[in-house]
Amino acid sequence: MNNYPPCGLYKTQKALPGKEEWVRENLLVYFHNHSQQGLPLLLLPAVNMSNRWSFQDKGYLIREESFLDSLMKLKPEGYYVINEPIHLSHEEMIPSGTLAQLGYNRAGDPILFLAEFSDKGILFPQSGLKCTSDVFELLSDINFSTPNFPDPH
């Protein structure tokens, strides 16, 4: 039995040996601790829509287990509440209780997209605030689900 990290979003902190050209340091990846070959697998980001990444179908096998120690676990993309104020400057502050969407850039840097309220409901902008991983400590999970209705077509 292996002791691979759990599947999920990670940031590389060094290049993947033998694949340095494609899987470099400071890259957002989706890690699978299993593959058809039995080895763990990294998938690279493909497309970002609505501040969420989809990942390529084909990935890179991790043949050197020591590489796994260089992966930094990231908080899942999604919606959170900021649980304490974030001071942006002397004049600007994001208050606690603010609804935010957590996303990432290709370098694996966290980005907070702050909710905007309009007559159409709650919207999240296409641009946000680039942060460090320290922001993870300031985010509280929101537990909700949406119904899956059958497609009427």
Secondary structure, DSSP 8 states (H G I E B T S, - for coil): ------SEEEEESS--TT-TTTS-SS-EEEEES--TTSS-EEE-EEEEETTEEEE-SS-EE---GGGGGGEEE---SEEEEE-S-EESSSS-EE-TT-EEEEEE-TT--EEEEE-EEETTEEE--S--EE--GGGGGGEEE------------
